[in-house]
Amino acid sequence: MNKKMISVALAMSLTLGACSQQKEDTSSASKTNTPAQSATVNNAINEQSSAEEIRESAFDIATRSGTWQLEQLGNLTYIPESHRVKSENPKFWIQAALYIGLTKWVEVSKNPEFMNHLEKMAKEQEYALLTDRPYHADDHTIGQTYLWLTEQNGNQDAYKPTQQHFDWILANKPNVGLELLDSTASGSGKVHNEGNCQLRWCWADALFMAPRTWLKLSNVTGDPKYFDYADAEFWAAADYLFSDEYGLFYRDSRYFDMKSDNGEPVFWGRGNGWVFAAIPLILDDLPEDHPSRPRYIELYKKNAAALLKLQTSEGYWPASLRDPNKVKTPEVSGTGFITYGLAWGVNNGLLTDPEAKTIVEKGWAALTRAISDDGRVNWVQHVGKSPDPVKKTDSQLYGTGAVLLAASEMAKWQ
């Protein structure tokens, strides 16, 4: 397939996407792209594609997947009932993770429909956080989008509730350890889901959810106290959960001695994806002269070195990173976050080995194969904390967020 045909298909997809809101029936994301047009782009993307073709595919994939996901927000029946209500709440981490990907994509694409959705959503939520679990990292995730909006348009109202909430935390700092003990878990889930240590960032996912919110608050207010707290808490958790031997993150302390079927330690693919994606997001916002910056870069490089060795022959990262036979199917959320992180490293000159570039392109090609013609992101492990089975029809909002993050870097590919 030549570049001209790909460009035509891309232009048609973007045009149709822009017109979708003008149609009476917008319930189907297939209106953004016909299957034939989508296949034209998807079938052309592989590890040997040119940089121009990859950049074009990033716009196609992000437009289709983002449009499809936003159109489904009122119809999440494909999500298991156990997590559907939480998925429908824009303030909960599941939807908030989608918006982090969407914000990074808007920075690249300037897509007005996506920007309008972000502004409308935030205003409807009154820029509020969930407060039933005041310390819980998951419930701080949406603050990243509110603060991003302040950065984009100067809306001071967008960060006030987050600032008030974080001021309360600073006045009432938690005093618990980082060991996750099931015996301290709350059945109600109103304070902590899995154990008292979740008053702090004692599990890998938390490092994606919360620290960047605190960093952005310092950036928009000019007050370093917010990130001073977050920086110290990030490194307490990272030092606790990161394995220097393997270059990977344990999900939480319960995994320190756990073994997979092949006798290897259990390192969850998405758990590592959460942290590995968080580090570039933090570095993009961190002042160049911040004293912790070299430390984040060093951690990024250690984590990247391990992840570069663990890609499957199909281009995905396994759900269980050191036991690819545990879950043999593709898993797109972890793969999306890892592809984003590695692509960021190549684009920013931290990963200079040509092999790293090849691995990123293989990962991106794998992601494009996981996207349906209508934009649905398939093969996404549902909410969990360990390497669990995945079906092609499994899809979740954070999976789309991961794809959008990856697309935001592939759109800059050289």
C-alpha positions as a Python dict, from the first residue, in 0.01 Angstrom:
ca = {
    (1, 'M'): (0, 0, 0),
    (2, 'N'): (161, 328, -103),
    (3, 'K'): (181, 646, 100),
    (4, 'K'): (-69, 830, -118),
    (5, 'M'): (-342, 574, -52),
    (6, 'I'): (-267, 583, 322),
    (7, 'S'): (-288, 962, 323),
    (8, 'V'): (-622, 951, 144),
    (9, 'A'): (-759, 700, 392),
    (10, 'L'): (-634, 907, 683),
    (11, 'A'): (-787, 1226, 547),
    (12, 'M'): (-1121, 1052, 495),
    (13, 'S'): (-1115, 914, 850),
    (14, 'L'): (-1039, 1253, 1004),
    (15, 'T'): (-1305, 1426, 795),
    (16, 'L'): (-1568, 1172, 885),
    (17, 'G'): (-1467, 1194, 1252),
    (18, 'A'): (-1510, 1571, 1251),
    (19, 'C'): (-1854, 1538, 1097),
    (20, 'S'): (-1978, 1268, 1334),
    (21, 'Q'): (-2140, 1509, 1577),
    (22, 'Q'): (-2347, 1659, 1294),
    (23, 'K'): (-2521, 1330, 1226),
    (24, 'E'): (-2845, 1242, 1398),
    (25, 'D'): (-2726, 895, 1500),
    (26, 'T'): (-2383, 896, 1664),
    (27, 'S'): (-2422, 576, 1861),
    (28, 'S'): (-2185, 379, 1637),
    (29, 'A'): (-1819, 474, 1609),
    (30, 'S'): (-1815, 303, 1270),
    (31, 'K'): (-1948, 632, 1135),
    (32, 'T'): (-1602, 776, 1194),
    (33, 'N'): (-1438, 530, 958),
    (34, 'T'): (-1567, 265, 724),
    (35, 'P'): (-1406, -79, 765),
    (36, 'A'): (-1244, -54, 425),
    (37, 'Q'): (-1084, 281, 507),
    (38, 'S'): (-960, 161, 845),
    (39, 'A'): (-815, -157, 700),
    (40, 'T'): (-623, 48, 446),
    (41, 'V'): (-425, 209, 725),
    (42, 'N'): (-406, -88, 962),
    (43, 'N'): (-286, -336, 702),
    (44, 'A'): (-6, -104, 597),
    (45, 'I'): (147, -69, 944),
    (46, 'N'): (420, -313, 1043),
    (47, 'E'): (773, -306, 1172),
    (48, 'Q'): (899, -206, 826),
    (49, 'S'): (666, 91, 781),
    (50, 'S'): (823, 428, 715),
    (51, 'A'): (818, 702, 978),
    (52, 'E'): (566, 893, 768),
    (53, 'E'): (333, 595, 753),
    (54, 'I'): (365, 545, 1128),
    (55, 'R'): (283, 909, 1199),
    (56, 'E'): (-21, 888, 974),
    (57, 'S'): (-134, 568, 1143),
    (58, 'A'): (-107, 739, 1482),
    (59, 'F'): (-357, 1005, 1374),
    (60, 'D'): (-589, 742, 1232),
    (61, 'I'): (-574, 512, 1535),
    (62, 'A'): (-609, 790, 1792),
    (63, 'T'): (-899, 955, 1609),
    (64, 'R'): (-1089, 631, 1568),
    (65, 'S'): (-1026, 488, 1914),
    (66, 'G'): (-1083, 818, 2094),
    (67, 'T'): (-1406, 887, 1904),
    (68, 'W'): (-1536, 534, 1961),
    (69, 'Q'): (-1460, 546, 2332),
    (70, 'L'): (-1624, 882, 2391),
    (71, 'E'): (-1933, 773, 2200),
    (72, 'Q'): (-1964, 467, 2426),
    (73, 'L'): (-1954, 655, 2757),
    (74, 'G'): (-2331, 631, 2787),
    (75, 'N'): (-2333, 264, 2690),
    (76, 'L'): (-2075, 67, 2886),
    (77, 'T'): (-2266, -260, 2886),
    (78, 'Y'): (-1961, -436, 2743),
    (79, 'I'): (-1781, -382, 3075),
    (80, 'P'): (-1840, -643, 3348),
    (81, 'E'): (-2113, -537, 3586),
    (82, 'S'): (-1875, -556, 3882),
    (83, 'H'): (-1688, -247, 3755),
    (84, 'R'): (-1947, -81, 3532),
    (85, 'V'): (-2071, 180, 3779),
    (86, 'K'): (-1717, 286, 3862),
    (87, 'S'): (-1633, 298, 3492),
    (88, 'E'): (-1926, 534, 3434),
    (89, 'N'): (-1796, 784, 3691),
    (90, 'P'): (-1563, 1042, 3529),
    (91, 'K'): (-1394, 1107, 3863),
    (92, 'F'): (-1300, 742, 3916),
    (93, 'W'): (-955, 626, 3799),
    (94, 'I'): (-1086, 405, 3518),
    (95, 'Q'): (-1227, 694, 3318),
    (96, 'A'): (-962, 936, 3449),
    (97, 'A'): (-689, 721, 3293),
    (98, 'L'): (-862, 759, 2956),
    (99, 'Y'): (-852, 1136, 2995),
    (100, 'I'): (-479, 1139, 3063),
    (101, 'G'): (-427, 972, 2725),
    (102, 'L'): (-675, 1209, 2566),
    (103, 'T'): (-499, 1517, 2704),
    (104, 'K'): (-163, 1406, 2564),
    (105, 'W'): (-326, 1336, 2230),
    (106, 'V'): (-491, 1678, 2221),
    (107, 'E'): (-151, 1838, 2279),
    (108, 'V'): (-37, 1676, 1953),
    (109, 'S'): (-351, 1682, 1741),
    (110, 'K'): (-534, 1996, 1866),
    (111, 'N'): (-851, 1794, 1808),
    (112, 'P'): (-1133, 2040, 1897),
    (113, 'E'): (-1396, 1773, 1964),
    (114, 'F'): (-1175, 1595, 2215),
    (115, 'M'): (-1082, 1925, 2378),
    (116, 'N'): (-1447, 2025, 2404),
    (117, 'H'): (-1529, 1694, 2569),
    (118, 'L'): (-1254, 1739, 2829),
    (119, 'E'): (-1370, 2091, 2915),
    (120, 'K'): (-1735, 1989, 2931),
    (121, 'M'): (-1666, 1684, 3147),
    (122, 'A'): (-1453, 1877, 3394),
    (123, 'K'): (-1708, 2155, 3429),
    (124, 'E'): (-1992, 1907, 3480),
    (125, 'Q'): (-1790, 1741, 3757),
    (126, 'E'): (-1730, 2084, 3913),
    (127, 'Y'): (-1356, 2001, 3905),
    (128, 'A'): (-1409, 1782, 4210),
    (129, 'L'): (-1224, 1478, 4333),
    (130, 'L'): (-1381, 1177, 4500),
    (131, 'T'): (-1344, 1229, 4873),
    (132, 'D'): (-1478, 915, 5043),
    (133, 'R'): (-1120, 782, 5048),
    (134, 'P'): (-932, 1109, 5091),
    (135, 'Y'): (-581, 964, 5070),
    (136, 'H'): (-636, 704, 4799),
    (137, 'A'): (-418, 758, 4490),
    (138, 'D'): (-687, 630, 4253),
    (139, 'D'): (-916, 915, 4353),
    (140, 'H'): (-652, 1178, 4275),
    (141, 'T'): (-611, 1069, 3910),
    (142, 'I'): (-875, 1295, 3758),
    (143, 'G'): (-694, 1594, 3906),
    (144, 'Q'): (-433, 1559, 3632),
    (145, 'T'): (-694, 1654, 3373),
    (146, 'Y'): (-834, 1942, 3576),
    (147, 'L'): (-486, 2087, 3623),
    (148, 'W'): (-403, 2027, 3258),
    (149, 'L'): (-701, 2242, 3167),
    (150, 'T'): (-565, 2520, 3386),
    (151, 'E'): (-237, 2493, 3196),
    (152, 'Q'): (-418, 2508, 2863),
    (153, 'N'): (-665, 2790, 2920),
    (154, 'G'): (-578, 2954, 3251),
    (155, 'N'): (-897, 2838, 3422),
    (156, 'Q'): (-811, 2894, 3789),
    (157, 'D'): (-1134, 2733, 3908),
    (158, 'A'): (-1020, 2400, 3764),
    (159, 'Y'): (-763, 2334, 4037),
    (160, 'K'): (-918, 2489, 4347),
    (161, 'P'): (-1094, 2175, 4480),
    (162, 'T'): (-777, 1969, 4427),
    (163, 'Q'): (-569, 2227, 4608),
    (164, 'Q'): (-811, 2234, 4901),
    (165, 'H'): (-807, 1854, 4920),
    (166, 'F'): (-429, 1829, 4904),
    (167, 'D'): (-388, 2102, 5165),
    (168, 'W'): (-594, 1884, 5399),
    (169, 'I'): (-368, 1585, 5328),
    (170, 'L'): (-56, 1790, 5399),
    (171, 'A'): (-209, 1894, 5731),
    (172, 'N'): (-298, 1532, 5810),
    (173, 'K'): (-17, 1324, 5661),
    (174, 'P'): (-70, 948, 5687),
    (175, 'N'): (158, 754, 5917),
    (176, 'V'): (150, 395, 5795),
    (177, 'G'): (400, 155, 5646),
    (178, 'L'): (412, 32, 5285),
    (179, 'E'): (356, -338, 5349),
    (180, 'L'): (22, -444, 5204),
    (181, 'L'): (-156, -668, 5451),
    (182, 'D'): (-490, -820, 5359),
    (183, 'S'): (-571, -843, 5729),
    (184, 'T'): (-604, -464, 5748),
    (185, 'A'): (-834, -434, 5448),
    (186, 'S'): (-1168, -260, 5491),
    (187, 'G'): (-1474, -450, 5379),
    (188, 'S'): (-1653, -125, 5303),
    (189, 'G'): (-1375, 2, 5079),
    (190, 'K'): (-1446, 360, 5186),
    (191, 'V'): (-1101, 420, 5330),
    (192, 'H'): (-884, 156, 5167),
    (193, 'N'): (-961, -134, 4938),
    (194, 'E'): (-680, -377, 5006),
    (195, 'G'): (-504, -262, 5321),
    (196, 'N'): (-414, 30, 5545),
    (197, 'C'): (-98, 100, 5347),
    (198, 'Q'): (-315, 240, 5066),
    (199, 'L'): (-332, 558, 5268),
    (200, 'R'): (6, 597, 5097),
    (201, 'W'): (130, 481, 4753),
    (202, 'C'): (213, 122, 4838),
    (203, 'W'): (111, -39, 4507),
    (204, 'A'): (257, 15, 4161),
    (205, 'D'): (-56, 158, 3997),
    (206, 'A'): (-60, 446, 4247),
    (207, 'L'): (255, 595, 4094),
    (208, 'F'): (60, 664, 3775),
    (209, 'M'): (-251, 786, 3950),
    (210, 'A'): (-137, 1046, 4202),
    (211, 'P'): (218, 1193, 4189),
    (212, 'R'): (170, 1385, 3864),
    (213, 'T'): (-142, 1552, 4006),
    (214, 'W'): (67, 1686, 4294),
    (215, 'L'): (341, 1795, 4052),
    (216, 'K'): (98, 1984, 3832),
    (217, 'L'): (-48, 2155, 4136),
    (218, 'S'): (298, 2283, 4229),
    (219, 'N'): (348, 2398, 3870),
    (220, 'V'): (24, 2596, 3844),
    (221, 'T'): (40, 2746, 4193),
    (222, 'G'): (413, 2803, 4208),
    (223, 'D'): (418, 2641, 4554),
    (224, 'P'): (675, 2359, 4575),
    (225, 'K'): (521, 2204, 4888),
    (226, 'Y'): (286, 1984, 4686),
    (227, 'F'): (550, 1813, 4480),
    (228, 'D'): (792, 1806, 4772),
    (229, 'Y'): (543, 1573, 4938),
    (230, 'A'): (476, 1373, 4622),
    (231, 'D'): (843, 1339, 4533),
    (232, 'A'): (926, 1194, 4874),
    (233, 'E'): (629, 956, 4861),
    (234, 'F'): (708, 848, 4504),
    (235, 'W'): (1061, 747, 4599),
    (236, 'A'): (951, 574, 4916),
    (237, 'A'): (722, 355, 4706),
    (238, 'A'): (960, 312, 4412),
    (239, 'D'): (1251, 209, 4633),
    (240, 'Y'): (1019, -38, 4806),
    (241, 'L'): (862, -195, 4496),
    (242, 'F'): (1139, -182, 4235),
    (243, 'S'): (1359, -488, 4189),
    (244, 'D'): (1714, -392, 4096),
    (245, 'E'): (1777, -756, 4008),
    (246, 'Y'): (1502, -771, 3746),
    (247, 'G'): (1459, -404, 3659),
    (248, 'L'): (1085, -433, 3716),
    (249, 'F'): (821, -328, 3969),
    (250, 'Y'): (638, -566, 4198),
    (251, 'R'): (270, -477, 4211),
    (252, 'D'): (282, -466, 4592),
    (253, 'S'): (456, -638, 4881),
    (254, 'R'): (248, -954, 4851),
    (255, 'Y'): (435, -1030, 4529),
    (256, 'F'): (788, -1016, 4671),
    (257, 'D'): (808, -1393, 4717),
    (258, 'M'): (536, -1502, 4474),
    (259, 'K'): (636, -1734, 4189),
    (260, 'S'): (467, -1798, 3856),
    (261, 'D'): (408, -2143, 3704),
    (262, 'N'): (759, -2144, 3560),
    (263, 'G'): (922, -2056, 3893),
    (264, 'E'): (993, -1695, 3795),
    (265, 'P'): (885, -1394, 4005),
    (266, 'V'): (545, -1247, 3920),
    (267, 'F'): (574, -905, 3757),
    (268, 'W'): (237, -786, 3628),
    (269, 'G'): (249, -636, 3279),
    (270, 'R'): (0, -354, 3335),
    (271, 'G'): (136, -285, 3682),
    (272, 'N'): (475, -216, 3526),
    (273, 'G'): (306, -30, 3243),
    (274, 'W'): (142, 207, 3490),
    (275, 'V'): (474, 307, 3644),
    (276, 'F'): (672, 310, 3320),
    (277, 'A'): (419, 546, 3162),
    (278, 'A'): (412, 764, 3474),
    (279, 'I'): (783, 843, 3462),
    (280, 'P'): (776, 1021, 3120),
    (281, 'L'): (457, 1201, 3220),
    (282, 'I'): (632, 1327, 3532),
    (283, 'L'): (950, 1417, 3345),
    (284, 'D'): (754, 1617, 3087),
    (285, 'D'): (615, 1832, 3370),
    (286, 'L'): (920, 1839, 3597),
    (287, 'P'): (1133, 2155, 3585),
    (288, 'E'): (1466, 2094, 3414),
    (289, 'D'): (1660, 2203, 3722),
    (290, 'H'): (1465, 1996, 3974),
    (291, 'P'): (1715, 1803, 4192),
    (292, 'S'): (1520, 1475, 4153),
    (293, 'R'): (1520, 1485, 3774),
    (294, 'P'): (1839, 1276, 3730),
    (295, 'R'): (1695, 1015, 3964),
    (296, 'Y'): (1375, 980, 3758),
    (297, 'I'): (1583, 947, 3442),
    (298, 'E'): (1800, 679, 3601),
    (299, 'L'): (1492, 482, 3709),
    (300, 'Y'): (1341, 521, 3364),
    (301, 'K'): (1653, 377, 3200),
    (302, 'K'): (1672, 81, 3438),
    (303, 'N'): (1305, -4, 3383),
    (304, 'A'): (1333, 45, 3006),
    (305, 'A'): (1637, -184, 2983),
    (306, 'A'): (1438, -468, 3138),
    (307, 'L'): (1121, -408, 2937),
    (308, 'L'): (1308, -396, 2605),
    (309, 'K'): (1403, -761, 2658),
    (310, 'L'): (1053, -888, 2732),
    (311, 'Q'): (850, -814, 2417),
    (312, 'T'): (686, -1120, 2263),
    (313, 'S'): (743, -1220, 1901),
    (314, 'E'): (398, -1075, 1819),
    (315, 'G'): (498, -734, 1955),
    (316, 'Y'): (300, -736, 2282),
    (317, 'W'): (428, -744, 2639),
    (318, 'P'): (300, -1044, 2836),
    (319, 'A'): (45, -1004, 3112),
    (320, 'S'): (302, -1184, 3330),
    (321, 'L'): (627, -1030, 3217),
    (322, 'R'): (859, -1315, 3310),
    (323, 'D'): (617, -1596, 3228),
    (324, 'P'): (477, -1531, 2879),
    (325, 'N'): (304, -1869, 2881),
    (326, 'K'): (92, -1772, 3182),
    (327, 'V'): (-137, -1565, 2958),
    (328, 'K'): (-58, -1632, 2594),
    (329, 'T'): (-307, -1391, 2440),
    (330, 'P'): (-227, -1025, 2360),
    (331, 'E'): (-272, -772, 2641),
    (332, 'V'): (-314, -417, 2517),
    (333, 'S'): (-322, -197, 2827),
    (334, 'G'): (25, -295, 2947),
    (335, 'T'): (155, -298, 2590),
    (336, 'G'): (12, 47, 2523),
    (337, 'F'): (167, 203, 2832),
    (338, 'I'): (504, 36, 2768),
    (339, 'T'): (506, 132, 2400),
    (340, 'Y'): (432, 491, 2501),
    (341, 'G'): (714, 493, 2753),
    (342, 'L'): (969, 346, 2514),
    (343, 'A'): (862, 572, 2226),
    (344, 'W'): (899, 871, 2455),
    (345, 'G'): (1252, 759, 2538),
    (346, 'V'): (1345, 728, 2171),
    (347, 'N'): (1187, 1063, 2083),
    (348, 'N'): (1364, 1238, 2371),
    (349, 'G'): (1706, 1085, 2312),
    (350, 'L'): (1721, 865, 2621),
    (351, 'L'): (1708, 540, 2422),
    (352, 'T'): (1957, 559, 2135),
    (353, 'D'): (2009, 193, 2050),
    (354, 'P'): (1856, 119, 1706),
    (355, 'E'): (1708, -197, 1855),
    (356, 'A'): (1492, 17, 2085),
    (357, 'K'): (1340, 190, 1785),
    (358, 'T'): (1266, -145, 1622),
    (359, 'I'): (1096, -271, 1939),
    (360, 'V'): (880, 42, 1959),
    (361, 'E'): (770, 4, 1598),
    (362, 'K'): (688, -361, 1658),
    (363, 'G'): (486, -263, 1965),
    (364, 'W'): (296, 2, 1773),
    (365, 'A'): (221, -243, 1492),
    (366, 'A'): (82, -485, 1753),
    (367, 'L'): (-140, -213, 1898),
    (368, 'T'): (-282, -122, 1558),
    (369, 'R'): (-378, -487, 1504),
    (370, 'A'): (-576, -479, 1829),
    (371, 'I'): (-801, -193, 1716),
    (372, 'S'): (-1129, -284, 1546),
    (373, 'D'): (-1233, -100, 1232),
    (374, 'D'): (-1482, 105, 1434),
    (375, 'G'): (-1211, 210, 1682),
    (376, 'R'): (-1280, -31, 1967),
    (377, 'V'): (-965, -127, 2160),
    (378, 'N'): (-961, -504, 2212),
    (379, 'W'): (-756, -745, 2426),
    (380, 'V'): (-761, -521, 2737),
    (381, 'Q'): (-734, -702, 3068),
    (382, 'H'): (-1018, -599, 3295),
    (383, 'V'): (-969, -433, 3631),
    (384, 'G'): (-738, -642, 3847),
    (385, 'K'): (-402, -662, 4017),
    (386, 'S'): (-238, -969, 3864),
    (387, 'P'): (-182, -1139, 3527),
    (388, 'D'): (-532, -1265, 3443),
    (389, 'P'): (-677, -1421, 3126),
    (390, 'V'): (-775, -1185, 2845),
    (391, 'K'): (-1025, -1228, 2561),
    (392, 'K'): (-1032, -1034, 2237),
    (393, 'T'): (-1368, -881, 2330),
    (394, 'D'): (-1233, -747, 2659),
    (395, 'S'): (-1216, -367, 2643),
    (396, 'Q'): (-1180, -91, 2901),
    (397, 'L'): (-1141, 285, 2906),
    (398, 'Y'): (-787, 283, 3039),
    (399, 'G'): (-688, 59, 2747),
    (400, 'T'): (-796, 334, 2511),
    (401, 'G'): (-604, 581, 2727),
    (402, 'A'): (-291, 370, 2686),
    (403, 'V'): (-335, 359, 2308),
    (404, 'L'): (-382, 737, 2296),
    (405, 'L'): (-63, 786, 2496),
    (406, 'A'): (129, 564, 2255),
    (407, 'A'): (-21, 748, 1957),
    (408, 'S'): (88, 1082, 2104),
    (409, 'E'): (451, 972, 2070),
    (410, 'M'): (416, 778, 1744),
    (411, 'A'): (272, 1094, 1585),
    (412, 'K'): (621, 1246, 1635),
    (413, 'W'): (810, 944, 1503),
    (414, 'Q'): (1120, 1003, 1290),
}
